[in-house]
Amino acid sequence: MKKILEKTAWKEAFGFCKVAAAIPEVRVADCEWNMRQIQNLIIQAEKQKIRIICFPELSISAYTCGDLFLQNTLTLAVEKAIAQLVADTAKLPVCFIAGAPIEHHSKLYNCAVVCKGGRILGIIPKTYLPNYSEFYEKRWFEAYSLSSPVIEIEYAGHLTSFGSNLLFDLGFGNARFAVEICEDVWSVTPPSSCHAMAGAQLIFNLSASNELTGKQQYVKSLINQQSARCQAGYVYVAAGFGESTTDLVYAGNAYVYENGKLLAESKRFQFNEQLIFSEIDFDLLDSERKKNTTFIGKPVVENYKHVSVDIDLEKGNFELSRTINPTPFVPTAANYNESCEEIFSIQVSGLAKRLIHTHSQSLLIGVSGGLDSTLALLVCVKTADKLGLSRKMIYGVTMPGYGTTGRTYANAIQLMKSLGINSREISIVAACEQHFKDIGHDPDIHDATYENTQARERTQILMDLANQLNGIVVGTGDLSELALGWTTYNGDHISMYAVNSGIPKTLVRHLVRWAAQTQMDKASQTVLSDVLNTPVSPELLPANSKGEMTQFTEDVIGPYELHDFFLFYTLRYGFTPDKILYLAKQAFKENYDHSTLLKWMEVFYRRFFSQQFKRSCLPDGPKVGSVNLSPRGDWRMPSDASVNMWLKSLNSEDKLNNL
């Protein structure tokens, strides 16, 4: 039993909470019938391991009751229905939020009722009442200001808190939620903004917005922006089938957003109930807010006295329903072309500025026939084109060595020819052999000295040619290589401008493919196609008897798709190794087992920590995304930091996995 509890607690430590938006079928003014539909959805939610479920605005009575709201028969029926619902769901580990008209001191309020474990935990009245011809709520309801105090009232046999500024503490980490109602989010200063400043990381919105042509996209945009602005989860649920259609139609829109990202949404115009859900990552939201000093300025909300209400959510042991993207650096299909063009343009603009500022007359680049040098070369070509310069000011230099294969050599030569740049071929073999003699190294020993000699010789050639030709050396190394230290110090590690320094390996391939398809002529496209199909290799070890490469980077350091995944979640959100491993299991479950992920993750952390000294003196290069390793602004880390705590976290996770 102890082991089961420990493993459950371990799951909860990842900061996920499963939440839902439910659209029940309603009957106008039939509170008992509506209550049963809500109860059935709560039972369904419990089976799905959902911990918080939200229903539409005035869902107990239905939103379209009109002047029936002023009938005591209706308000008494609402109170009775809520009392019954709370009692019937007392043993379910689900917190639910339902909409109801609630009378207090001879005033009627449009409210959200938060309940769990047989208790009414809080009642939140609507702050902003719409004043449109079709939504004249002021005819029936009273507004409740954010500056009004939270009070205690008795309702449905429960003593509970009543007010707009209630924060519900979920009992783990900094996880809190708050509630606003429909029109509130449309206002100039939505209550959710104040709630977020006060610490709410999740907002629920009970709505009854009707359907109009084009309105849905506006609502989605509004909720998207509010979740991003508040760096919060946002669950929105609007009334659906069953509401009166005397004048308006309700389509049943529901969305779950997280920091501007849509996680789940309902189908519109359905005639049956709907339950949509996803998991909110409170760790992710926490990480975003740590980096945003806006959330430190609590004096902004000091006039709104927020009151905290404890909700001890049972720890859920569930599988994630949300998709974890295995390639977080790669643009999604929806904006693929636009994003690739933008990234490529950032690279071109950065290099153009450096070229103009230094008054350089040429660009020098080592062309190996591999992906990284190919992308850098394409950036050079487009930079020259954009500045109206001849492509002949670009000098591509291929420098065959011990491991250069016929395939990459031919691709390098053909690519430089098709692009119309100046090309040079300088073998490094003789120079390396002389150097081995000078330092007394046996060339049959294929160690780090053997490999790095070649990389440094190539860099020396490029630097000296740049002096001859009044030019600058354009670096080809990418972000993934920098993260892993897979670069020769003072070799390919150094350049005068590193155009790929912000591009991870998984993105390099996509940018080359995009550039080939949209920016290049047919001759260049042919060779670029073969470059894209060439395995990743530094080609520093001798080829085999058939002239084929024998050194494959990913065999040595592991798959780049894994390392890029680890890098993204380590730098972007600062997640713990055990959480990143958990996410990796979800993202790569079809391709890698637990032990394989653990093996390469340990390699990632060891290399990332031990190779910081190379990143501390990186050449300039353009930042293209939210993750970057420039020591001048994006990543400041001591070169001698210990990796022990990160490795211990992995080892602890591995033990828990085998319980």
Buried (B, 14 or more C-beta within 10 A) or exposed (E): EEEEEEBBEBBBBBBBBBBBBBBBBBBBBBBEBBBBBBBBBBEBBBEBBBBBBBBBBBBBBBBBBEEBBEEEEBBEBBBBBBBBBBEBBEEBBBBBBBBBBBBBEEEBBBBBBBBBBEBBBBBBBBBBBBEEEEBEBEEBBBBBBBEBEBEEBEBBEBEBBBBBBBBBBBBBBBBBBBBBBBBBBBBEEBBBBBBBBBBBBBBBBBBBBBBEEEEBEEBBEBBBBBBBBBBBBBBBBBBBBBBBEEEBEBBBBBBBBBBBEBBBBBBBEBEEBBBBBBBBBBBBBBBBBEEEEEBEEEEEBEEBBBEEBEBEBBBBEBEBBBEBBBBBBBBEEEEEEEBBBEBBBBBBEBBBEBBEEEEBEBBBBBBBBBBBBBBBBBBBBBBBEEEEBEBEBBBBBBBBBBBBBBBBBEBBBBBBBBBBBBBBBBEBBEBBBEBBEEEEBEBEEBEEBBBBBBBBBBBBBBBEBBEEBEBBBBBBBBBBBBBBBBBBBBBBBBBBBBBBBBBBBBBBBBBBBBBBEEBBEEBBBBBBBBBBEBBBBBBBBBBEEEEEBEBEBBEEBBBBBBBBBBBBBBBBBBBBBBBBBBBBBBBBEEEBEBEBBBBBBBBBBBBBBBBBEBBBEBBBBBBBBEBBBBBEEEBEEEBEEEBEEBBEBBEBBBEBBEE
